[in-house]
Amino acid sequence: MNSLNHNHLHAPNRFAVIPTAVRLNADPQYTGKGVTVAFLDSGFYPHPDLTEPRTRIIAYKDLTNERTLLNARDPTESWQWHGTQTSVAAAGNGHLSETMYRGLAYESELVLVKVSERGRITEENIARGINWVTRNRERYDIRVLNISLGGDEDVPCVRSIIDQAAEEAIKEGIVVVVAAGNSGDRHSIPPANSPSVITVGGYHDNNQIEGNALELYHSNFGVTAGGTVKPEIVAPAMWVAAPILPGTALYDRAEALSHLSSAPDYHLQILAHELEEKAELPENLRFGDAETIRKFVDDALKQLKIVATHYQHVDGTSFAAPIVTSIVAQMIEANPRLTPGAVKNILISTADRISNAPAIRQGYGVVNARRAVELAKQESHALNVVGCSPPRVQNGHLVFVYHDDAATNVGVAGDFNAWNPTATTLQKDLSGLWLARVQTPPAGRYQYKFIVDGKRWVDDPSNGLKTPDGYGGLNSLLVIE
C-alpha cells in the first residue's frame, strides 16, 4: 500500500490552527450557496478543495494568455500559490482536510481571473481584470469580487485607472473587497484606497479563542490621497489555514513530514528511512531513536508552518480580505436583495472596535460574521451609496442620513451647531432611514458625529472622510465649498 495515499492521510498535527468558522463563531446555516464570487489574483490552481466532489469553478480567465486553461496536469508555477490560497481560504470545502479547514463560503461558485504575466502584475492588468469581471457580471451572476493585490501609488480616485474600475464595478452591483496591504504604512494603494470598496486590515488572536486580547496586524492604514480613511474593517490576518500548492517540493515534504508526525514510535525509524529524501531528513537521522526523529519532524513542521498534511498557516491582509469576502457571500445568500452599499453599511455597523487600539488603524473594528449575517437577513433598505458620501447639499440645505433600525432617537452634533447634542435631531422616514435637513453653513471644513439614543457618539458610516477626534476615535469630515 502507498504510505502517502490521499484517500486516508489527512491527519492534523500538534501545530494545527483554529478553523475560520470556529474562530469567527460564524453561522453554519449559511455557506455561500447560490452566490458567485470572483477572485482577481496573480494565478490559480484547480485545487481539490474547489473541484471535488464537483468543480465549483464556473469560469477562468487569464488576461495574459499564458495559461488559457486551468489544468491540474500542467506544471505549477510559484505565482499560482497566492490566488490558490486566497480562493481556498474563502471558498474551499476542506476536501483534503476532511472539512476541518473549509472556508465560510464553501458552497459558493467561483470565477477566477489571472492578471499576472510570469508573476509580474501591472496596474493596467489589474484594471483590465476588474473591468472583465464587471462586463461578465450578468453572464456569471457575479455578486462579490475579492482583490488581494494592489497597484503602485496612492493617488486620488479620479487619477487611478484601478480605482475608477473598482468604483464602476460597485455601481454595477458588485461588492468589492480589497486587502489593505502589509507594510504598516500610513497610506493605501489602489484599489485599497478606492472610496467605495471594503478595505480590510488585519488582526490576530495568537491562535487562541479565549484568554488573549486581540492584537492589530501591521496593515496599511490612514488617510488616502483622496481624503478617505482606510481600512473600514479588520479580519484575521495571522494563523489562517490555507492549502500548500500541489505539485511543489513543499507539498511533497509536508506530506512526508505529516506522515512521520502521525506514525507510532515503533514504526518511526523504518518510516524515516523510507521518507528520508521526501521529508529532507538529515542522513544521520535514520539511525536516531524515535524521540530524536520526532523532535526534528516537529521542528520542521513548525518552521514550515504546516498545520495538516496538505495545509499551512499563512499571514497577511491578502487572507483577511477573502475571509470578509466569504462573510459577504453568506450575507448575500441570506438576503439576495442586498446592494453593495447595504453590505458595507452592515459590516461596519456590526463590527467591534478593539478598545486598546487606535481607531484610525482598525476602522470600525473586528468583523463580526454572525451579527453581520443576522442583520443582513433583516435588511430592507437599498442604500445605493457609491463612493465617499458626505451629507449632500439639496435646495440650500445640508441633508444628513443615518441608518440604524435599532435606534430610538438620533441627533447630529458638529462644528456647524457648536457641538450641541440636542440642537439637531433626525427623523425616521417611511423607508426607515433617519434624516435631518439643516441650513447649509458657510464654506469651510466641518467635523461632526451622530448621537444615537442620547449616549452613543459615532462617526458617519456613509462618509469616508474622517479626522482624529483627539480621544482615540474619529470624527466625520464635511467640506463645504
C-alpha positions as CSV (number, residue, x, y, z in Angstrom):
1,M,0.0,0.0,0.0
2,N,1.2,3.5,-0.8
3,S,2.0,5.1,2.6
4,L,1.0,8.6,1.2
5,N,-2.4,7.5,-0.2
6,H,-4.5,10.7,-0.3
7,N,-7.6,8.7,0.5
8,H,-6.7,8.3,4.1
9,L,-4.0,10.6,5.2
10,H,-5.4,13.9,6.4
11,A,-4.1,14.0,9.9
12,P,-3.6,17.3,11.6
13,N,-0.6,17.8,13.8
14,R,0.1,19.5,17.1
15,F,0.6,22.9,15.4
16,A,-2.9,23.0,14.0
17,V,-4.8,26.3,13.8
18,I,-8.3,27.1,14.7
19,P,-10.7,26.7,11.7
20,T,-12.1,30.0,10.5
21,A,-15.7,29.2,11.3
22,V,-14.8,28.4,14.9
23,R,-12.6,31.5,15.2
24,L,-15.3,33.8,14.0
25,N,-18.3,32.0,15.5
26,A,-19.9,32.0,12.1
27,D,-23.4,30.9,11.4
28,P,-23.1,27.4,9.9
29,Q,-26.5,27.7,8.3
30,Y,-25.0,29.9,5.5
31,T,-22.4,28.5,3.1
32,G,-22.4,30.9,0.2
33,K,-24.8,28.6,-1.7
34,G,-26.1,30.3,-4.9
35,V,-23.6,33.1,-4.7
36,T,-20.9,33.6,-7.3
37,V,-17.6,35.1,-6.1
38,A,-14.8,36.4,-8.4
39,F,-11.1,36.4,-7.4
40,L,-8.6,38.6,-9.1
41,D,-5.1,37.4,-8.4
42,S,-1.6,36.5,-9.7
43,G,-2.5,32.9,-10.7
44,F,-4.6,29.9,-9.7
45,Y,-4.5,26.1,-9.5
46,P,-7.7,23.9,-9.6
47,H,-7.3,22.8,-6.0
48,P,-9.3,19.7,-4.9
49,D,-11.0,21.9,-2.2
50,L,-12.6,23.8,-5.1
51,T,-13.1,20.9,-7.6
52,E,-14.1,17.9,-5.5
53,P,-16.5,16.2,-5.4
54,R,-17.7,18.6,-8.1
55,T,-16.0,21.7,-9.6
56,R,-17.3,25.0,-8.4
57,I,-15.0,27.0,-10.7
58,I,-17.5,28.1,-13.3
59,A,-15.1,30.4,-15.2
60,Y,-11.4,31.0,-15.5
61,K,-9.8,33.9,-17.4
62,D,-6.1,34.6,-18.0
63,L,-5.7,38.1,-19.2
64,T,-2.2,37.5,-20.4
65,N,-3.0,34.2,-22.2
66,E,-0.1,32.4,-20.5
67,R,-2.3,29.6,-19.2
68,T,-5.6,29.8,-21.1
69,L,-6.9,26.6,-19.4
70,L,-6.9,25.7,-15.7
71,N,-5.4,22.3,-15.8
72,A,-4.1,20.4,-12.8
73,R,-1.8,18.3,-15.0
74,D,0.2,21.3,-16.2
75,P,3.3,22.2,-14.3
76,T,2.8,24.5,-11.3
77,E,4.4,27.9,-11.1
78,S,5.3,29.9,-7.9
79,W,2.9,32.7,-8.7
80,Q,-0.1,30.3,-8.7
81,W,0.1,29.8,-4.9
82,H,-1.3,33.2,-4.0
83,G,-4.6,33.0,-5.8
84,T,-5.0,29.4,-4.9
85,Q,-4.6,30.2,-1.2
86,T,-6.9,33.2,-1.2
87,S,-9.7,31.5,-3.1
88,V,-9.5,28.3,-0.9
89,A,-9.4,30.4,2.3
90,A,-12.7,31.9,1.3
91,A,-14.5,29.1,-0.5
92,G,-12.6,25.8,-0.1
93,N,-14.7,22.9,1.1
94,G,-11.8,21.3,3.1
95,H,-11.8,18.2,0.8
96,L,-8.2,17.4,1.7
97,S,-8.7,18.0,5.5
98,E,-11.9,16.2,6.0
99,T,-13.7,19.6,6.1
100,M,-11.6,20.9,9.0
101,Y,-10.2,23.8,7.0
102,R,-13.0,24.9,4.8
103,G,-14.0,28.5,4.1
104,L,-17.2,30.1,5.2
105,A,-18.5,30.2,1.6
106,Y,-17.6,26.6,0.8
107,E,-20.7,26.1,-1.4
108,S,-20.2,29.3,-3.5
109,E,-19.4,29.3,-7.2
110,L,-16.1,30.8,-8.3
111,V,-14.8,32.9,-11.2
112,L,-11.0,33.1,-11.3
113,V,-9.2,35.9,-13.1
114,K,-5.4,35.8,-13.5
115,V,-3.7,39.2,-14.0
116,S,0.0,38.4,-13.8
117,E,2.4,37.9,-16.6
118,R,5.1,35.5,-15.4
119,G,4.4,36.7,-11.9
120,R,4.5,40.4,-12.7
121,I,1.4,42.4,-12.0
122,T,0.8,45.8,-13.6
123,E,-1.8,48.5,-12.8
124,E,-3.1,48.1,-16.3
125,N,-3.8,44.4,-15.9
126,I,-5.5,44.9,-12.5
127,A,-7.8,47.5,-14.1
128,R,-8.4,45.2,-17.1
129,G,-9.3,42.3,-14.7
130,I,-11.8,44.4,-12.8
131,N,-13.4,45.6,-16.0
132,W,-13.6,42.0,-17.3
133,V,-15.4,41.0,-14.1
134,T,-17.8,43.9,-14.5
135,R,-18.5,43.1,-18.2
136,N,-19.2,39.5,-17.2
137,R,-21.3,40.2,-14.1
138,E,-24.6,39.2,-15.6
139,R,-23.2,36.2,-17.5
140,Y,-21.9,34.5,-14.3
141,D,-24.1,36.4,-11.8
142,I,-21.1,37.7,-10.0
143,R,-22.0,39.4,-6.7
144,V,-18.6,39.7,-4.9
145,L,-15.1,40.4,-6.1
146,N,-12.0,39.7,-3.9
147,I,-8.8,41.6,-4.7
148,S,-5.8,40.6,-2.6
149,L,-3.2,42.7,-4.6
150,G,-2.6,46.3,-5.5
151,G,-1.1,48.9,-7.7
152,D,1.8,51.2,-7.3
153,E,0.9,54.6,-5.8
154,D,-1.7,56.2,-3.6
155,V,-3.3,58.9,-5.8
156,P,-6.8,60.4,-5.8
157,C,-9.5,58.1,-7.2
158,V,-10.0,60.2,-10.3
159,R,-6.4,59.7,-11.3
160,S,-6.3,55.9,-10.8
161,I,-7.5,53.5,-13.5
162,I,-7.8,50.8,-10.9
163,D,-9.9,52.9,-8.6
164,Q,-12.1,54.0,-11.4
165,A,-12.7,50.4,-12.5
166,A,-13.5,49.4,-8.9
167,E,-16.0,52.2,-8.5
168,E,-17.7,51.2,-11.7
169,A,-17.9,47.6,-10.6
170,I,-19.7,48.7,-7.4
171,K,-22.1,50.9,-9.4
172,E,-23.0,47.7,-11.3
173,G,-23.9,45.9,-8.2
174,I,-20.6,44.0,-7.3
175,V,-19.3,44.1,-3.7
176,V,-15.6,44.7,-4.0
177,V,-13.4,43.5,-1.1
178,V,-9.7,44.5,-1.0
179,A,-6.7,43.8,1.1
180,A,-5.3,46.8,2.9
181,G,-1.6,45.8,2.4
182,N,1.0,44.7,4.9
183,S,3.7,47.3,5.3
184,G,2.1,49.3,8.1
185,D,2.4,52.4,6.0
186,R,0.1,55.4,6.6
187,H,-1.3,55.1,3.0
188,S,-3.1,52.6,0.8
189,I,-2.5,51.7,-2.8
190,P,-5.2,51.2,-5.5
191,P,-7.7,49.7,-5.2
192,A,-7.5,49.7,-1.3
193,N,-7.7,53.5,-1.4
194,S,-10.9,53.5,-3.5
195,P,-13.8,55.1,-1.6
196,S,-16.5,52.5,-2.1
197,V,-14.6,49.3,-1.8
198,I,-14.4,47.4,1.6
199,T,-10.8,47.7,2.6
200,V,-9.7,45.0,5.0
201,G,-6.9,45.3,7.5
202,G,-5.8,42.6,9.9
203,Y,-5.7,41.4,13.5
204,H,-4.6,38.2,15.2
205,D,-5.6,36.3,18.3
206,N,-2.4,34.3,18.8
207,N,-4.3,31.2,17.6
208,Q,-6.4,31.2,20.8
209,I,-10.1,31.9,21.2
210,E,-10.0,32.6,25.0
211,G,-7.7,34.4,27.3
212,N,-5.8,36.7,25.0
213,A,-6.5,40.2,23.9
214,L,-6.7,40.8,20.1
215,E,-3.8,42.5,18.5
216,L,-3.6,44.5,15.3
217,Y,-1.6,43.3,12.4
218,H,0.8,45.7,10.6
219,S,-1.8,46.6,8.0
220,N,-1.6,49.8,5.9
221,F,-3.9,52.5,7.3
222,G,-4.6,56.2,7.3
223,V,-6.0,59.0,5.2
224,T,-5.7,58.3,1.4
225,A,-4.7,60.8,-1.2
226,G,-8.5,61.2,-1.9
227,G,-9.2,62.0,1.8
228,T,-10.9,58.8,2.9
229,V,-9.7,56.8,5.9
230,K,-8.8,53.1,5.4
231,P,-9.3,50.3,6.3
232,E,-13.0,50.1,7.2
233,I,-12.7,46.8,9.0
234,V,-10.2,44.2,10.2
235,A,-10.3,40.4,10.0
236,P,-7.9,37.5,10.9
237,A,-4.5,38.1,9.2
238,M,-2.4,35.5,11.0
239,W,-2.9,31.8,11.8
240,V,-5.1,31.4,8.7
241,A,-5.1,27.8,7.3
242,A,-4.5,27.7,3.5
243,P,-3.5,24.9,1.1
244,I,0.0,24.1,0.1
245,L,0.3,24.2,-3.7
246,P,0.1,20.7,-5.1
247,G,3.0,19.6,-7.4
248,T,5.6,21.5,-5.4
249,A,8.5,20.3,-3.3
250,L,6.9,21.8,-0.2
251,Y,3.8,19.8,-0.9
252,D,5.7,16.5,-1.0
253,R,7.8,17.4,2.0
254,A,4.7,18.5,4.0
255,E,3.0,15.2,3.2
256,A,6.0,13.1,4.3
257,L,6.6,15.1,7.5
258,S,2.9,14.9,8.4
259,H,3.0,11.1,7.9
260,L,6.0,10.8,10.1
261,S,4.4,13.0,12.8
262,S,1.3,10.8,13.0
263,A,3.3,7.5,13.0
264,P,3.7,5.5,16.2
265,D,7.2,5.4,17.8
266,Y,7.8,1.7,17.0
267,H,7.4,2.5,13.2
268,L,9.1,5.8,13.1
269,Q,12.7,4.7,12.4
270,I,11.6,2.5,9.5
271,L,9.4,5.2,8.1
272,A,12.1,7.8,8.4
273,H,14.4,5.6,6.3
274,E,11.6,5.3,3.6
275,L,10.8,9.0,3.6
276,E,14.3,10.4,4.1
277,E,14.5,12.1,0.7
278,K,10.9,13.5,0.6
279,A,11.0,14.7,4.1
280,E,14.5,16.1,3.7
281,L,15.8,14.4,6.8
282,P,19.5,14.6,7.7
283,E,21.3,11.5,6.7
284,N,22.4,10.7,10.3
285,L,18.7,10.8,11.5
286,R,18.0,7.4,10.0
287,F,19.9,5.9,12.9
288,G,18.3,8.1,15.6
289,D,15.8,7.0,18.1
290,A,12.1,7.9,18.0
291,E,12.5,10.9,20.3
292,T,15.2,12.4,18.1
293,I,13.3,11.8,14.9
294,R,10.1,13.2,16.3
295,K,11.9,16.4,17.6
296,F,13.3,17.1,14.1
297,V,10.0,16.4,12.5
298,D,8.1,18.7,14.9
299,D,10.7,21.5,14.5
300,A,10.4,21.2,10.7
301,L,6.6,21.3,10.8
302,K,6.7,24.4,13.0
303,Q,9.3,26.2,10.9
304,L,7.3,25.5,7.6
305,K,4.0,26.5,9.3
306,I,2.5,23.2,8.4
307,V,-0.8,22.5,10.2
308,A,-2.1,19.4,8.5
309,T,-1.0,17.1,5.7
310,H,-1.8,19.5,2.8
311,Y,-2.2,22.8,4.7
312,Q,0.0,25.5,6.3
313,H,-0.9,28.7,8.2
314,V,-0.4,31.9,6.4
315,D,-0.5,35.6,7.3
316,G,-1.2,38.9,5.6
317,T,-4.2,41.1,4.7
318,S,-4.3,39.0,1.5
319,F,-6.0,36.4,3.6
320,A,-8.0,38.7,5.8
321,A,-9.8,40.0,2.7
322,P,-11.1,36.7,1.5
323,I,-12.4,35.9,5.0
324,V,-14.5,39.1,4.7
325,T,-15.4,38.1,1.2
326,S,-16.7,34.7,2.4
327,I,-18.9,36.6,5.1
328,V,-20.3,38.8,2.3
329,A,-21.2,35.6,0.4
330,Q,-23.1,34.4,3.5
331,M,-24.9,37.7,3.8
332,I,-26.0,37.7,0.2
333,E,-27.1,34.1,0.5
334,A,-29.2,35.2,3.5
335,N,-30.6,38.2,1.6
336,P,-30.0,38.3,-2.2
337,R,-31.5,41.8,-2.4
338,L,-28.5,43.4,-0.7
339,T,-26.7,46.1,-2.6
340,P,-23.0,46.9,-2.2
341,G,-23.9,49.9,-0.1
342,A,-26.1,47.9,2.3
343,V,-23.4,45.2,2.6
344,K,-20.7,47.7,3.5
345,N,-23.0,49.5,6.0
346,I,-23.9,46.3,7.7
347,L,-20.3,45.1,8.0
348,I,-19.1,48.3,9.6
349,S,-22.1,48.8,11.8
350,T,-21.8,45.3,13.3
351,A,-18.0,45.4,13.8
352,D,-16.4,45.6,17.3
353,R,-13.6,48.0,17.8
354,I,-10.5,46.8,19.7
355,S,-10.7,49.1,22.7
356,N,-6.9,49.5,23.3
357,A,-6.0,50.2,19.6
358,P,-6.3,53.4,17.6
359,A,-9.5,53.7,15.5
360,I,-7.5,55.0,12.6
361,R,-5.7,51.7,12.3
362,Q,-8.8,49.4,12.6
363,G,-11.6,51.4,11.0
364,Y,-14.9,50.3,12.6
365,G,-13.1,47.3,14.1
366,V,-13.2,43.5,14.0
367,V,-15.6,41.9,11.6
368,N,-18.5,40.1,13.4
369,A,-19.6,37.3,11.0
370,R,-22.6,36.0,12.9
371,R,-24.0,39.5,13.6
372,A,-23.5,40.7,10.0
373,V,-25.4,37.8,8.6
374,E,-28.2,38.2,11.2
375,L,-28.6,41.9,10.3
376,A,-28.4,41.1,6.6
377,K,-31.4,38.8,6.9
378,Q,-33.4,41.8,8.3
379,E,-32.2,44.5,5.9
380,S,-34.8,46.1,3.7
381,H,-33.1,49.4,2.6
382,A,-31.4,49.7,-0.8
383,L,-28.6,52.0,0.5
384,N,-27.4,52.6,-3.1
385,V,-24.4,54.5,-1.9
386,V,-21.3,54.6,-4.1
387,G,-18.1,56.4,-3.2
388,C,-17.3,58.8,-0.4
389,S,-20.8,60.1,0.5
390,P,-20.8,63.0,3.0
391,P,-24.0,64.8,3.7
392,R,-25.3,66.3,0.5
393,V,-26.4,69.8,-0.2
394,Q,-30.0,70.0,-1.5
395,N,-32.0,73.2,-2.1
396,G,-29.9,75.2,0.2
397,H,-30.0,72.6,3.0
398,L,-27.5,70.1,4.3
399,V,-29.1,66.6,4.4
400,F,-27.8,64.1,6.9
401,V,-28.7,60.4,6.6
402,Y,-28.1,57.7,9.2
403,H,-29.1,54.0,9.1
404,D,-29.8,52.1,12.4
405,D,-33.1,50.2,12.7
406,A,-32.5,49.6,16.4
407,A,-32.1,53.3,17.3
408,T,-34.9,55.1,19.1
409,N,-33.6,58.6,18.6
410,V,-30.6,60.1,16.6
411,G,-29.0,63.6,16.7
412,V,-26.1,65.2,14.9
413,A,-23.5,67.5,16.5
414,G,-20.6,69.3,15.0
415,D,-18.8,72.5,14.2
416,F,-21.9,73.8,12.5
417,N,-24.0,73.7,15.7
418,A,-21.4,74.3,18.4
419,W,-21.4,70.5,19.1
420,N,-24.7,70.8,20.8
421,P,-26.1,67.2,21.0
422,T,-29.7,68.3,21.2
423,A,-29.6,71.1,18.6
424,T,-30.2,68.9,15.5
425,T,-32.4,65.8,15.6
426,L,-33.0,63.3,12.8
427,Q,-36.4,62.0,12.0
428,K,-37.2,58.5,10.8
429,D,-38.8,58.5,7.3
430,L,-41.1,55.9,5.8
431,S,-38.2,53.9,4.5
432,G,-36.7,53.5,8.0
433,L,-33.8,55.9,7.4
434,W,-33.0,58.7,9.8
435,L,-32.8,62.1,8.1
436,A,-32.2,65.8,9.1
437,R,-32.1,68.9,7.0
438,V,-30.1,72.0,8.3
439,Q,-29.3,75.3,6.7
440,T,-26.1,75.0,4.7
441,P,-23.3,76.6,6.6
442,P,-20.7,78.9,5.0
443,A,-17.8,77.4,3.0
444,G,-15.3,75.6,5.2
445,R,-14.4,72.3,6.8
446,Y,-16.7,70.9,9.5
447,Q,-16.4,67.9,11.8
448,Y,-19.4,66.1,13.1
449,K,-20.7,62.9,14.8
450,F,-24.1,61.3,15.2
451,I,-25.5,60.8,18.7
452,V,-27.6,57.6,19.0
453,D,-30.1,57.2,21.8
454,G,-28.6,60.1,23.6
455,K,-25.4,58.4,24.6
456,R,-23.5,56.7,21.8
457,W,-21.4,59.1,19.6
458,V,-20.5,57.5,16.3
459,D,-18.8,58.8,13.1
460,D,-20.9,58.7,9.9
461,P,-20.6,55.2,8.3
462,S,-21.5,56.6,4.9
463,N,-18.8,59.2,4.9
464,G,-15.3,58.0,4.3
465,L,-13.8,61.4,5.1
466,K,-12.5,61.2,8.7
467,T,-10.2,63.0,11.0
468,P,-8.9,62.0,14.5
469,D,-11.2,63.3,17.3
470,G,-8.5,63.7,19.9
471,Y,-9.8,60.9,22.1
472,G,-8.6,57.9,20.2
473,G,-11.6,57.9,17.8
474,L,-12.6,59.6,14.6
475,N,-14.9,62.5,13.6
476,S,-16.5,62.6,10.2
477,L,-15.4,65.5,8.0
478,L,-17.6,67.7,5.8
479,V,-16.2,70.1,3.3
480,I,-18.4,72.9,2.0
481,E,-17.0,74.8,-1.0
